[in-house]
Amino acid sequence: MLNKIIENKSKIHTRDIRLATYPHTNSRMIVHGVLKDRRYISVFDVAGAVTGPGIIHHMDVKLMVTPDPLMIEDAEGKMIHVPMPECSSTLDTIEKLKGLEIKSGFSKNIRDIMGGKKGCTHLCQLIIVMGQEIVHGWLTQKRKDKPPAPKDLDSFNEKKFLIDSCRMWTRQGLKMKNLEQAIKARQSF
């Protein structure tokens, strides 16, 4: 039903977020995130001035990530296009990401570092979504060669990222059942 409603409508705003992971040395990787907001109609700003359509925000962040523990080693960011030149002053929060471990509570930690009046909400949101790309990129790089099944659940290092991360990964979910079967099969050898 909603598809039919928007079928012939013109957009008023879009947000595009593009994420990618690249290998680096010693199992480290670079995670690249780009956020681009575009307005398709003219609007009145809070002071009543007309602002035309176009790009509102264009931000680019690169994070170097180490694998053990999964942590941000280095961070760089730039604001290619922002509504006001003063927005770029919030890039100082990027430096505070260095040494941050990627673990449960990552989004809260990012909000504590750069959320609200401490920084830029758009930059903060970009880095929060980059957290998932960090985990997926790390898992992908780690699994490029077929690993053996873990010997038991305790030795399954990825559990802190996967168990209860979605319905399939609940303790009774399909992925956990498959993992338990693989562990049992390995133990029977």
Steps between C-alpha positions, in 0.01 A plus 500: 500500500773751589684425174192606308477826695857610420502363147448837328626731774810717486754464775543780750812369677740204483780372720751269341750317714769299326727268697796289388779301662851460358779268614815651648813351654518257794128414479411864550241657274378841393128567525376788283168673556332775299178680592327723249173686565321663209197728506285510186282802581556854626435556870496786747771482765428582864568870437258508205759507221442281195746216448493327164525134413832323495746313716467588868757265656785308340731334751781252457654292782776239491579277798799269531393200706710238678367145537592388852339666676277653233591865550531831318873565465483812286225728372468773240201700391409785273190700434483562129173692515319630809225757558734737687881528501493470881373141466854391410619592850329181626761288320709526817284218641648256244831500689316372811409177318858374508531207739124436514418129510220366280281309743157505659410862576688640197209725393463641852875564519489688168206712621693573823805610300340705225123505540277793585669830573844334510514465123295443186196273494563405137864408559395308811238300307747418223751358746231303684399321178868449420512279812301231323722527193805457723359174638383370160826597330701334777291181483530494120877549506536241775294243309664533159672170579282217632550478876437184698184490709568623853579223747230634735283806550749656743771507231264662246648852512237648269218421743516846660406654165255239375303334782172690553591748223184401309225241505706247302782528755290462817608212722212296351542639148596325179858628491566382856353159419733474198796606715415244770478226233842599362650493851350155567629370165851628579492345848404162356828478302 
